[in-house]
Amino acid sequence: MQPLISFSPLSIKRRFLFALSVPLITLCSPLSANELGDNIAQMFAEGSAHLALRYRMEDVQQDNLLEDATASTLRARLSLQSATVNRFTVSLEADTIMTIGADEYDSLALDRYRGTHAIIADPVGTEINVAALTYDASQNSKATLGRQRLNHDQQRFLGSVGWRQNEQTMDAFSIKQTLGDVQVDYSYIWNVNRIFAGSKASAQASDLDSQSHALLVTKAQAWGSLSGFVYALDFDNARAASSLSYGLTYSGTLSALTLYASYARQSDYGDNPVDYSSDYYIVEGSGNIGSIKVLLGFESLGSDDGRAAFSTPLATLHRYQGFTDLFLNTPANGLDDRYITFSSAINDLGISASLHDFEAERGGVDYGSEWNVQLSYTLTPHINMQAKYASYQSDSVAVDTDKLWLSLNMAF
């Protein structure tokens, strides 16, 4: 399938840069050099700075020839937000990830652990996470240019992968517009900064060279929220991941029952060498039984006769199909996931437990099952702790896997 827009990525970038520079030039041109300098000084003098630290110990045991892995990592994040001057705001953020003690794990970096230990995708290194300029055209309209987080809806198609120490951010131009009860969120993405970037070269591409479009239109009413979306993903260095997806999502409350449902159709796009089409849908319902919330769900990623399956390469995948992350790449015969989650809270302690059953969407072969447990505790408004455990039992895909996480988060 041919791209929706045929002009080159370079010309797109130039058009976006020009479009955003027009209001900047218009606003700044009447100012003298001193006034311009004063405005820039004001932006940062009246801005804010935040420091966030996240320590995590992750342990992985798999029933294969790989050595067990343990990663003890600390992420230090410094965020700077300028004041808004002449409707412009600058956002900057840098991450540094380092090991403290145990570091015997395969981060996919090309080091001595590559291919010998279980994978924990937290490479060490320093990266600029965010570097963006935002223009507030009005209370209901803003545009952002530069490196930024993009999170759509429940991040099933577009997300920042916040679970990993190094987040996924986009070099993009985005527009958010509110028109009455309708919200429009559009982004053009020319580079994806993936979670694999670190101080060493990686076995995975750390960037995706992209000419991709993401559109989410949401209408909120008393009966719930209805969204339409289009994701036209075109990657020069990951052609098999290029796809066109479009669909609808509904979320709302019916009496005491909360409902969520989404359907999408996907086909090859750009220079994808495989001609395919497949379907996706998810249905969830949740409600309370006393102090316990119960969620039942079914998610299906379809297959086109085993040639290719529905995929969401820019999603926050850790939110879906179990915490062990064994289905980050959809099997060629697709994937059906039936799951149930119980959650509750006792004062500052949050508790949840989930059970997943996986099978092929095409053919119905049992893949395996997984159960997850999560505890979170808030010590202060600035400090919280988390413990997670996941256990996957294989029937035909991957191997038996157990994972444990212990985390301490501090934000100031």
C-alpha positions as CSV (number, residue, x, y, z in Angstrom):
1,M,0.0,0.0,0.0
2,Q,1.3,3.4,-0.9
3,P,1.8,6.1,1.8
4,L,-1.0,8.5,2.4
5,I,1.3,11.5,1.5
6,S,3.8,11.1,-1.2
7,F,6.2,14.0,-0.7
8,S,9.5,13.3,0.9
9,P,10.2,13.2,4.7
10,L,12.7,16.0,4.3
11,S,10.1,18.2,2.7
12,I,7.6,17.4,5.4
13,K,10.1,18.3,8.1
14,R,10.8,21.6,6.4
15,R,7.1,22.4,6.0
16,F,6.5,21.7,9.7
17,L,9.5,23.7,10.8
18,F,8.4,26.6,8.6
19,A,4.8,26.4,9.8
20,L,5.9,26.6,13.4
21,S,8.6,29.3,12.8
22,V,6.0,31.7,11.3
23,P,4.3,32.6,14.7
24,L,7.7,32.6,16.4
25,I,9.1,35.1,13.8
26,T,5.9,37.1,13.9
27,L,6.0,37.4,17.7
28,C,9.7,38.1,18.0
29,S,10.3,40.4,15.0
30,P,9.0,43.6,16.7
31,L,11.3,42.9,19.7
32,S,14.7,44.4,20.1
33,A,17.7,42.1,21.0
34,N,17.4,43.2,24.6
35,E,13.7,42.4,24.8
36,L,14.1,39.1,23.2
37,G,16.9,38.2,25.6
38,D,14.7,39.3,28.5
39,N,11.9,37.1,27.3
40,I,14.2,34.1,27.1
41,A,15.6,34.8,30.5
42,Q,12.1,35.1,31.9
43,M,11.1,31.7,30.4
44,F,13.8,29.9,32.4
45,A,13.9,32.1,35.5
46,E,10.2,31.5,36.1
47,G,10.3,27.9,35.0
48,S,10.5,24.8,37.1
49,A,12.9,21.9,37.6
50,H,12.1,18.4,38.8
51,L,14.3,15.4,39.8
52,A,13.0,11.8,39.7
53,L,14.8,8.7,40.8
54,R,13.7,5.2,40.1
55,Y,15.6,2.2,41.5
56,R,14.7,-1.2,40.3
57,M,15.9,-4.8,40.9
58,E,14.7,-7.1,38.2
59,D,15.3,-10.9,38.3
60,V,14.5,-13.3,35.4
61,Q,14.6,-17.1,35.4
62,Q,13.7,-19.0,32.2
63,D,13.6,-22.8,31.5
64,N,16.2,-22.7,28.7
65,L,20.0,-22.6,28.2
66,L,20.3,-18.9,29.0
67,E,21.8,-17.9,32.4
68,D,19.4,-16.4,34.9
69,A,19.5,-12.6,34.8
70,T,19.6,-9.9,37.6
71,A,19.6,-6.2,36.9
72,S,20.0,-3.6,39.7
73,T,19.5,-0.2,37.9
74,L,19.0,3.4,38.9
75,R,17.4,5.9,36.6
76,A,18.0,9.6,37.4
77,R,15.7,12.0,35.5
78,L,16.1,15.8,35.4
79,S,13.1,17.7,33.9
80,L,13.0,21.4,33.1
81,Q,9.9,23.3,32.1
82,S,10.1,26.9,31.2
83,A,7.4,29.5,31.9
84,T,5.1,30.4,29.0
85,V,6.2,33.6,27.4
86,N,4.4,35.0,24.3
87,R,2.6,31.6,24.2
88,F,5.8,29.6,23.9
89,T,7.0,27.0,26.3
90,V,10.2,24.9,26.3
91,S,10.4,21.4,27.8
92,L,13.7,19.6,28.4
93,E,14.3,16.2,30.0
94,A,17.4,14.0,30.3
95,D,17.7,10.4,31.7
96,T,20.8,8.6,33.0
97,I,20.5,4.9,33.7
98,M,23.3,3.1,35.6
99,T,23.8,-0.2,37.3
100,I,24.3,-0.5,41.1
101,G,25.7,-3.8,42.1
102,A,24.2,-6.7,40.1
103,D,24.4,-6.3,36.3
104,E,24.4,-9.8,34.9
105,Y,21.8,-9.4,32.3
106,D,21.3,-9.1,28.5
107,S,20.2,-5.6,27.9
108,L,20.5,-6.3,24.1
109,A,23.6,-4.1,24.2
110,L,26.6,-5.8,22.4
111,D,28.5,-6.7,25.5
112,R,29.7,-9.9,27.2
113,Y,26.2,-10.8,28.3
114,R,24.6,-10.6,24.8
115,G,23.1,-14.0,24.1
116,T,24.3,-15.7,27.3
117,H,21.8,-14.3,29.9
118,A,18.0,-13.7,29.9
119,I,17.0,-10.3,28.5
120,I,16.2,-7.3,30.6
121,A,15.8,-4.4,28.2
122,D,17.4,-1.7,30.4
123,P,20.7,-0.6,28.8
124,V,22.8,1.9,30.7
125,G,23.5,5.3,29.3
126,T,22.4,8.9,29.1
127,E,19.8,10.3,26.6
128,I,17.8,13.4,26.0
129,N,14.3,12.2,26.5
130,V,12.4,15.4,25.8
131,A,13.4,18.6,23.9
132,A,10.3,20.3,22.6
133,L,8.9,23.7,21.9
134,T,5.1,24.2,22.5
135,Y,3.0,27.0,21.0
136,D,-0.4,27.7,22.7
137,A,-2.3,29.3,20.0
138,S,-5.4,29.5,22.2
139,Q,-6.9,27.8,25.2
140,N,-8.2,25.0,22.9
141,S,-5.3,24.7,20.5
142,K,-1.6,23.9,20.9
143,A,1.2,22.6,18.7
144,T,4.5,21.0,19.8
145,L,7.6,20.5,17.8
146,G,10.6,18.3,18.8
147,R,11.2,15.3,21.0
148,Q,8.2,14.5,23.0
149,R,6.0,11.8,24.7
150,L,3.0,10.6,22.7
151,N,0.4,8.6,24.6
152,H,-2.9,7.9,22.9
153,D,-5.9,6.5,24.8
154,Q,-4.7,3.3,26.7
155,Q,-1.4,3.3,24.7
156,R,-2.4,0.2,22.6
157,F,-1.2,1.8,19.4
158,L,1.0,4.7,20.6
159,G,2.7,5.0,23.9
160,S,5.9,5.9,25.8
161,V,6.7,2.5,27.3
162,G,7.0,4.1,30.7
163,W,7.7,0.8,32.4
164,R,11.2,0.5,31.1
165,Q,14.0,2.6,32.5
166,N,14.6,4.3,29.1
167,E,11.3,5.5,27.7
168,Q,10.2,5.6,24.1
169,T,9.8,9.1,22.8
170,M,9.1,10.6,19.4
171,D,10.7,13.3,17.2
172,A,7.5,14.7,16.0
173,F,5.2,17.6,15.2
174,S,1.9,17.3,17.1
175,I,-1.3,19.3,17.2
176,K,-4.0,19.1,19.9
177,Q,-7.3,20.9,19.1
178,T,-10.6,21.0,21.1
179,L,-13.7,21.8,19.1
180,G,-16.7,21.8,21.5
181,D,-16.9,18.2,22.9
182,V,-14.5,16.9,20.2
183,Q,-10.8,16.5,20.8
184,V,-8.4,16.1,17.8
185,D,-4.9,14.8,18.4
186,Y,-2.6,14.5,15.3
187,S,1.1,13.8,15.1
188,Y,3.6,13.4,12.3
189,I,6.5,11.3,13.5
190,W,9.9,11.3,11.7
191,N,11.9,9.4,14.3
192,V,11.2,6.9,17.1
193,N,13.6,6.9,20.0
194,R,13.2,3.4,21.2
195,I,14.0,1.9,24.6
196,F,17.2,0.2,23.4
197,A,19.5,3.2,23.1
198,G,22.4,3.2,25.5
199,S,26.1,3.8,25.8
200,K,26.8,0.7,23.6
201,A,25.6,-0.4,20.3
202,S,22.4,-2.6,20.5
203,A,21.3,-5.7,18.8
204,Q,18.0,-3.9,18.3
205,A,17.6,-0.7,16.3
206,S,17.7,2.1,18.8
207,D,15.8,4.5,16.4
208,L,13.2,3.9,13.7
209,D,13.5,6.2,10.7
210,S,9.8,7.1,10.2
211,Q,7.3,8.9,8.0
212,S,4.3,8.1,10.2
213,H,1.0,9.7,11.0
214,A,-1.1,9.2,14.1
215,L,-4.6,10.6,14.4
216,L,-7.0,10.3,17.4
217,V,-10.4,12.0,17.4
218,T,-12.5,11.7,20.6
219,K,-16.0,12.8,21.3
220,A,-17.2,12.7,24.9
221,Q,-20.9,12.5,25.8
222,A,-23.0,11.5,28.8
223,W,-23.3,8.0,27.5
224,G,-19.5,7.6,27.2
225,S,-16.5,8.4,25.0
226,L,-16.2,7.4,21.4
227,S,-12.9,7.6,19.6
228,G,-11.8,7.1,16.0
229,F,-8.2,6.6,15.1
230,V,-5.8,6.1,12.2
231,Y,-2.2,5.0,12.5
232,A,-0.2,5.0,9.2
233,L,3.2,3.7,10.2
234,D,6.0,3.7,7.7
235,F,9.6,2.8,8.8
236,D,12.6,2.9,6.5
237,N,14.7,0.6,8.7
238,A,11.8,-1.7,9.8
239,R,9.7,-2.3,6.7
240,A,8.0,-5.4,8.0
241,A,6.6,-3.3,10.9
242,S,5.0,-0.7,8.5
243,S,1.2,-0.9,8.7
244,L,-2.1,1.1,8.3
245,S,-4.5,0.6,11.2
246,Y,-7.9,2.4,11.7
247,G,-10.8,1.8,14.0
248,L,-13.1,2.8,16.8
249,T,-12.9,2.7,20.6
250,Y,-15.8,3.1,23.1
251,S,-15.5,3.6,26.9
252,G,-18.3,4.3,29.3
253,T,-20.3,3.3,32.3
254,L,-23.5,1.3,32.3
255,S,-25.1,1.3,35.7
256,A,-22.3,-0.1,38.0
257,L,-20.4,-1.7,35.0
258,T,-17.5,0.0,33.3
259,L,-17.1,-1.0,29.7
260,Y,-14.2,-0.7,27.2
261,A,-14.3,-2.0,23.6
262,S,-12.2,-1.3,20.6
263,Y,-12.0,-2.7,17.0
264,A,-9.4,-2.0,14.3
265,R,-8.5,-3.2,10.8
266,Q,-4.8,-3.4,9.8
267,S,-3.1,-3.9,6.4
268,D,0.4,-3.5,5.0
269,Y,1.6,0.0,4.3
270,G,4.6,1.8,2.9
271,D,7.3,-0.6,1.8
272,N,6.1,-3.6,3.9
273,P,7.1,-6.6,1.8
274,V,4.2,-8.7,3.0
275,D,0.6,-8.2,1.6
276,Y,-1.7,-8.9,4.5
277,S,-4.8,-7.7,6.4
278,S,-6.0,-8.6,9.9
279,D,-8.4,-7.6,12.6
280,Y,-8.0,-6.5,16.2
281,Y,-10.6,-6.2,19.0
282,I,-10.7,-6.0,22.7
283,V,-13.7,-6.1,25.1
284,E,-13.4,-5.4,28.8
285,G,-16.0,-5.1,31.6
286,S,-15.3,-4.2,35.2
287,G,-17.2,-3.7,38.4
288,N,-16.9,-3.8,42.2
289,I,-17.8,-6.7,44.5
290,G,-17.6,-5.1,47.9
291,S,-14.1,-3.5,48.1
292,I,-12.7,-5.7,45.3
293,K,-12.7,-4.6,41.6
294,V,-13.1,-7.4,39.1
295,L,-12.1,-6.9,35.4
296,L,-12.9,-9.5,32.7
297,G,-11.4,-9.1,29.3
298,F,-10.8,-10.7,25.9
299,E,-8.2,-9.3,23.4
300,S,-7.6,-10.7,19.9
301,L,-4.9,-9.9,17.4
302,G,-5.8,-11.6,14.2
303,S,-3.7,-13.4,11.5
304,D,-3.9,-13.4,7.8
305,D,-3.6,-17.2,7.2
306,G,-0.3,-17.2,9.0
307,R,1.5,-14.8,6.7
308,A,1.4,-11.9,9.1
309,A,-0.5,-10.9,12.3
310,F,-1.8,-7.7,13.7
311,S,1.0,-5.8,15.4
312,T,1.4,-2.5,17.3
313,P,5.1,-1.7,17.3
314,L,4.7,1.8,18.9
315,A,2.5,0.6,21.8
316,T,3.3,0.4,25.5
317,L,3.3,-3.4,25.2
318,H,4.0,-4.1,28.9
319,R,0.4,-3.1,29.6
320,Y,-0.9,-6.1,27.6
321,Q,-0.7,-9.9,27.5
322,G,1.0,-10.3,30.9
323,F,4.0,-8.8,32.6
324,T,6.6,-11.3,31.3
325,D,6.5,-9.6,27.9
326,L,6.7,-12.9,26.0
327,F,4.3,-11.7,23.3
328,L,5.9,-8.3,22.4
329,N,5.9,-9.7,18.8
330,T,2.6,-11.2,17.8
331,P,3.0,-14.9,16.6
332,A,2.2,-15.4,12.9
333,N,-1.0,-17.2,13.8
334,G,-2.2,-14.3,15.9
335,L,-3.0,-14.2,19.6
336,D,-6.2,-14.5,21.7
337,D,-5.8,-13.5,25.4
338,R,-8.6,-14.2,28.0
339,Y,-7.9,-12.6,31.3
340,I,-9.3,-11.7,34.7
341,T,-7.9,-9.2,37.2
342,F,-8.8,-8.6,40.8
343,S,-7.7,-5.4,42.5
344,S,-8.2,-3.6,45.8
345,A,-6.7,-1.0,48.1
346,I,-6.1,-1.0,51.8
347,N,-5.2,2.5,52.9
348,D,-2.0,3.3,51.0
349,L,-1.4,-0.3,49.9
350,G,-2.6,-1.3,46.4
351,I,-3.0,-5.0,45.5
352,S,-3.8,-6.7,42.2
353,A,-3.7,-10.2,40.7
354,S,-4.3,-11.3,37.1
355,L,-4.6,-14.6,35.2
356,H,-4.1,-14.8,31.4
357,D,-4.8,-17.7,29.0
358,F,-3.2,-17.5,25.6
359,E,-4.0,-19.3,22.4
360,A,-3.6,-18.8,18.6
361,E,-6.2,-16.7,16.9
362,R,-5.8,-19.0,13.9
363,G,-6.1,-22.7,14.7
364,G,-6.7,-22.3,18.4
365,V,-3.4,-23.9,19.6
366,D,-2.7,-23.3,23.3
367,Y,0.3,-21.0,23.7
368,G,0.4,-21.0,27.5
369,S,-0.9,-19.2,30.6
370,E,0.4,-16.6,33.0
371,W,-0.4,-15.1,36.4
372,N,0.7,-11.8,37.7
373,V,0.7,-10.2,41.2
374,Q,1.4,-6.6,42.0
375,L,1.8,-4.6,45.2
376,S,2.3,-0.9,45.5
377,Y,2.7,1.2,48.6
378,T,2.8,5.0,49.0
379,L,5.1,6.2,51.7
380,T,4.7,9.9,51.1
381,P,3.4,12.0,48.2
382,H,7.0,11.9,46.8
383,I,8.0,8.3,47.5
384,N,6.4,5.0,46.6
385,M,7.4,1.4,46.4
386,Q,6.3,-1.4,44.1
387,A,6.7,-5.2,43.9
388,K,5.6,-7.3,40.9
389,Y,5.8,-11.0,40.2
390,A,4.9,-12.8,37.0
391,S,5.0,-16.5,36.1
392,Y,4.4,-17.9,32.6
393,Q,3.8,-21.6,31.9
394,S,4.4,-22.6,28.3
395,D,2.3,-25.0,26.3
396,S,3.8,-24.3,22.8
397,V,5.3,-20.7,22.7
398,A,8.4,-19.5,24.5
399,V,9.5,-21.3,27.7
400,D,8.5,-21.3,31.4
401,T,9.5,-17.9,32.7
402,D,9.4,-16.2,36.2
403,K,10.1,-12.5,36.7
404,L,10.4,-10.5,39.9
405,W,10.6,-6.7,40.2
406,L,11.3,-4.5,43.3
407,S,11.1,-0.8,42.7
408,L,11.6,2.4,44.7
409,N,10.4,5.7,43.1
410,M,11.2,9.2,44.4
411,A,10.1,12.4,42.7
412,F,10.9,16.0,43.8
